[in-house]
Amino acid sequence: MLVNGKWTADWHPVQATDEKGGFVRQISSFRHWVTPDGAPGPTGDGGFAAEADRYHLYVALICPWASRTLIARSLKGLQDVVSVSVVEPKLTDEGWRFGDYPGSDRDTLNHAEYLHQLYTRADDSFTGRATVPVLWDKKTATIVSNESADILRMFNSGFGSLASDSIDLCPLALRDEIDALNAEIYPRLNNGVYRAGFATTEVSYREAFNDVFGMLDTLEMRLSQRGPWLFGESLTEADIRLFVTLIRFDVAYHGIFKCNQRQLRDYPALNGFLLGMLALPGVRETVSIDHIKQGYYSIKSLNPNGIVPAGPDMTAYGL
């Protein structure tokens, strides 16, 4: 991690633990918002007005949090408004790196070799981990946000007329319900798989494991009764947040994170939901099974020999 702007020690996935030895995720540090007129958003400072070609998104295709933002960018038609760079999938001793791995990019904007160099460019005394996604402001040469949930909502409503109005991912009439469902799914499933994978005690692992499969059972029932989406006919950000975890489940979480009670393909409604999301324009292009496998199985603390499994067969999903 960075300590007062200096890189220290080797990268390690377990950021902190609770009293049970459970995995605790770092809180995002940059929380400004892009708004149509540059007014301050719910957090942070103002001055980040929606403009074409002003903002750049740094992502990892392995990362579900980063993939949320890529999907929102596609669904809201912002591909020509917000440019993108993809880091390499394999985690290095200095975290995310830019390079020439297929599907990855060099950082031609800031000419950084590692993502953490962008953090110190934005704040030369930054302390914390250099995470993706990063929404970068080319105009002021700083980080707008590294919080995926905020960036997702910015792409939905913060870019005004620059974005497509064909879909509203967080309609006002559903916002409270979306927030409530997100708050239920995040700890038990989105972060639950990480809590299982990075648990340091049997107690914390079992607790996370039960949360993951309890949540999957709940969502299977909800979709079978209300589908095709979590809110019936209305596609929302909650569906995006669910999808990015589900698409990685059989490929990574079932194996390396020890979430192996069932595979996703054992849930008919969730499986149908996954296929429906992949059929949406622009969503399939945000998924790289190769990056997902290479990335998760490069975590030395979980897979010291670095062997990447040959399976599973994802041809049923067109991947």
C-alpha positions in Angstrom: 0.0 0.0 0.0 0.9 3.7 -0.1 2.0 5.3 3.1 2.4 9.1 2.8 2.8 8.8 -0.9 5.5 6.0 -0.8 5.0 2.4 -1.9 5.6 0.0 1.0 5.9 -3.8 1.2 4.4 -6.4 -1.1 0.8 -6.4 -2.2 -1.5 -8.5 0.0 -5.2 -9.0 -0.5 -6.3 -9.0 3.2 -6.6 -5.3 4.0 -7.8 -5.6 7.5 -9.6 -8.1 9.7 -12.4 -7.9 12.3 -12.5 -9.5 15.8 -13.5 -12.9 14.2 -10.7 -12.8 11.6 -13.0 -11.7 8.9 -12.0 -9.7 5.8 -12.6 -6.0 6.0 -12.6 -3.9 2.8 -10.9 -0.5 2.6 -13.2 2.5 2.3 -12.8 4.5 -0.9 -10.9 7.8 -0.4 -11.8 10.0 -3.4 -15.5 10.8 -3.3 -16.2 13.8 -5.7 -19.0 13.7 -8.3 -19.4 14.7 -11.9 -22.6 16.7 -12.2 -24.2 18.3 -15.3 -23.3 21.8 -14.1 -20.3 21.1 -11.9 -22.2 21.7 -8.7 -21.1 19.5 -5.7 -22.6 16.1 -5.5 -23.7 14.1 -2.4 -20.0 14.1 -1.2 -16.8 15.9 -2.0 -16.1 19.1 -3.8 -17.8 20.7 -6.8 -16.1 21.8 -10.0 -16.4 18.5 -12.0 -18.8 19.5 -14.7 -20.0 17.0 -17.3 -17.9 17.5 -20.5 -17.1 15.2 -23.4 -13.6 13.8 -23.4 -12.8 15.4 -20.0 -12.9 12.2 -17.9 -11.0 8.9 -18.1 -11.9 5.6 -16.5 -9.2 3.2 -15.2 -10.4 -0.4 -14.7 -9.4 -4.0 -14.3 -11.6 -6.6 -16.1 -11.0 -9.0 -13.3 -12.6 -6.6 -10.8 -16.4 -6.7 -10.2 -16.4 -3.2 -8.8 -14.7 -1.8 -11.9 -16.9 -3.8 -14.2 -20.0 -2.2 -12.7 -18.8 1.2 -14.1 -17.9 -0.3 -17.5 -21.4 -1.7 -17.8 -23.1 1.6 -16.8 -20.9 3.4 -19.3 -22.0 1.1 -22.1 -25.7 1.2 -21.2 -25.8 5.0 -20.9 -24.0 5.4 -24.2 -20.9 7.1 -22.8 -18.3 5.2 -24.7 -17.4 8.3 -26.8 -17.6 10.6 -23.8 -15.5 8.8 -21.2 -12.3 7.1 -22.4 -11.0 3.9 -20.7 -7.7 2.2 -19.9 -7.5 -1.5 -18.7 -4.8 -2.7 -16.4 -3.2 -6.1 -16.7 -5.1 -8.9 -14.9 -2.3 -10.4 -12.8 -1.7 -8.6 -9.5 2.0 -7.7 -9.0 3.9 -6.9 -5.8 3.1 -3.2 -6.6 -0.6 -3.9 -7.3 -2.3 -3.1 -10.6 0.1 -2.6 -13.6 -0.4 -1.2 -17.1 1.1 -3.3 -19.9 0.7 -5.4 -23.0 -1.2 -8.5 -21.8 -4.0 -9.1 -24.4 -7.0 -6.9 -23.6 -4.9 -4.6 -21.4 -3.5 -1.1 -22.2 -0.5 1.1 -21.6 -1.4 4.3 -19.8 -1.0 6.7 -22.7 -2.7 9.5 -20.7 -0.6 9.8 -17.6 2.2 7.4 -18.6 2.1 5.5 -15.3 3.5 2.0 -15.0 1.5 1.2 -11.9 -2.0 2.4 -10.8 -0.6 3.6 -7.5 1.3 6.3 -9.4 -2.0 7.9 -10.3 -2.9 8.1 -6.6 0.3 9.9 -5.7 -0.2 12.2 -8.7 -3.6 13.2 -7.3 -2.3 13.3 -3.7 1.5 13.1 -3.1 0.9 12.2 0.6 -1.8 9.6 -0.1 -2.0 6.7 2.4 -4.0 3.6 1.4 -4.4 1.0 -1.3 -4.5 1.9 -5.0 -7.8 0.3 -6.1 -9.9 0.3 -9.3 -12.0 1.8 -10.7 -10.5 5.3 -10.9 -12.4 8.1 -12.6 -9.7 10.6 -13.6 -10.3 14.3 -14.5 -8.0 15.2 -17.4 -8.7 18.9 -16.9 -7.4 19.2 -13.4 -5.2 16.1 -13.4 -6.8 14.5 -10.3 -9.0 11.6 -9.2 -12.7 12.4 -9.2 -13.7 9.2 -7.5 -12.5 5.7 -6.8 -15.9 4.5 -5.4 -17.6 2.2 -7.9 -21.1 2.8 -6.5 -20.7 6.5 -6.9 -19.3 6.3 -10.4 -22.1 4.0 -11.5 -24.6 6.6 -10.4 -22.6 9.4 -12.0 -22.8 7.6 -15.3 -26.5 7.2 -14.9 -27.4 10.9 -14.1 -24.3 13.0 -13.8 -23.5 13.5 -17.5 -26.8 15.1 -18.4 -27.5 15.3 -22.1 -24.2 13.6 -22.9 -25.7 10.3 -21.8 -28.5 8.3 -23.3 -31.9 8.8 -21.7 -33.2 5.5 -23.0 -32.7 3.9 -19.6 -32.7 5.1 -16.0 -30.7 2.8 -13.8 -31.8 4.4 -10.6 -35.3 6.0 -11.0 -36.5 8.2 -8.2 -39.6 6.1 -7.6 -37.4 3.0 -6.9 -34.4 4.6 -5.3 -35.2 3.7 -1.7 -36.0 0.1 -2.7 -32.8 -0.1 -4.8 -30.7 1.2 -1.9 -32.3 -1.3 0.5 -31.7 -4.2 -1.8 -28.1 -3.1 -2.5 -27.5 -2.9 1.2 -28.7 -6.5 1.6 -26.8 -8.0 -1.4 -23.5 -6.2 -0.9 -22.4 -7.7 2.5 -23.8 -11.1 2.0 -22.9 -11.7 -1.7 -20.9 -9.0 -3.5 -18.5 -8.8 -0.6 -19.5 -12.1 0.9 -17.5 -14.1 -1.6 -14.4 -12.0 -0.6 -15.2 -12.5 3.1 -15.2 -16.3 2.4 -12.1 -16.3 0.2 -9.9 -14.1 2.5 -11.2 -15.3 5.9 -8.4 -16.0 8.3 -10.5 -18.2 10.7 -12.9 -21.1 10.3 -15.6 -19.1 12.1 -15.4 -16.1 9.8 -15.3 -18.4 6.7 -18.4 -20.4 7.7 -20.3 -17.2 8.4 -19.4 -15.7 5.0 -20.1 -19.0 3.3 -23.6 -19.2 4.8 -24.3 -15.6 3.9 -23.3 -16.2 0.2 -25.6 -19.2 -0.3 -28.4 -17.8 1.8 -28.4 -14.7 -0.4 -28.2 -16.8 -3.6 -31.3 -18.7 -2.4 -33.2 -15.5 -1.7 -32.3 -14.0 -5.0 -33.3 -17.2 -6.9 -36.7 -17.1 -5.3 -37.1 -13.3 -6.0 -36.2 -13.7 -9.7 -38.4 -16.7 -10.2 -41.3 -14.7 -8.8 -40.6 -11.2 -10.2 -38.1 -11.5 -13.1 -36.6 -11.0 -15.5 -34.9 -8.3 -13.4 -34.7 -7.8 -9.6 -37.4 -5.1 -9.9 -39.5 -7.0 -12.5 -39.5 -5.3 -15.9 -37.2 -2.4 -14.8 -33.5 -2.9 -15.3 -31.7 -1.0 -12.5 -28.2 -0.6 -11.1 -29.0 -3.4 -8.6 -29.0 -5.8 -11.6 -25.6 -4.6 -12.6 -24.2 -4.9 -9.1 -25.6 -8.5 -8.9 -24.4 -9.5 -12.4 -20.7 -8.7 -11.9 -20.6 -11.1 -9.0 -22.6 -13.8 -10.7 -20.5 -13.8 -13.9 -17.4 -14.5 -11.7 -19.0 -17.1 -9.5 -18.3 -20.4 -11.3 -15.1 -19.1 -12.8 -13.4 -17.9 -9.6 -15.4 -17.8 -6.4 -16.6 -21.4 -6.5 -13.0 -22.5 -6.6 -10.4 -20.2 -5.2 -12.7 -18.5 -2.8 -14.1 -21.9 -1.5 -17.7 -21.0 -2.2 -18.4 -24.5 -3.5 -21.8 -25.6 -2.1 -23.3 -25.1 -5.5 -22.4 -23.6 -8.9 -24.5 -20.7 -10.4 -25.7 -23.0 -13.2 -27.5 -25.0 -10.4 -29.9 -22.0 -10.0 -32.4 -21.8 -12.9 -33.6 -18.2 -12.3 -30.2 -16.8 -11.6 -28.8 -18.6 -14.6 -31.5 -17.1 -16.8 -30.8 -13.6 -15.3 -27.2 -14.0 -16.2 -28.0 -14.9 -19.8 -30.4 -11.9 -20.0 -27.8 -9.5 -18.8 -25.2 -10.9 -21.3 -27.8 -10.3 -24.1 -28.0 -6.5 -23.4 -26.0 -4.4 -25.9 -22.5 -3.7 -24.7 -22.5 -5.9 -21.6 -20.8 -9.0 -23.0 -17.9 -6.8 -24.1 -17.1 -5.9 -20.5 -16.5 -9.5 -19.6 -13.2 -11.2 -20.0 -13.1 -14.8 -18.6 -9.4 -14.9 -19.3 -8.7 -11.8 -17.2 -10.9 -13.0 -14.4 -9.2 -16.4 -14.2 -5.7 -14.9 -14.6 -6.3 -12.3 -12.0 -7.9 -14.3 -9.2 -5.5 -17.2 -9.6 -2.5 -14.9 -9.5 -3.2 -14.1 -5.8 -0.2 -15.7 -4.2 -1.7 -16.0 -0.7 -4.5 -18.2 -2.2 -2.7 -19.9 -5.0 1.1 -19.9 -4.4 1.9 -22.1 -7.4 0.0 -19.8 -9.8 -1.7 -22.6 -11.6 -4.8 -21.4 -13.5 -7.6 -24.0 -13.9 -8.6 -25.1 -17.4 -12.3 -24.9 -16.6 -15.1 -24.3 -16.3 -16.8 -24.5 -19.6 -18.5 -21.1 -20.2 -19.6 -21.8 -23.8 -23.3 -21.9 -22.7 -22.9 -18.2 -21.9 -21.2 -17.4 -25.2 -17.9 -16.7 -23.4 
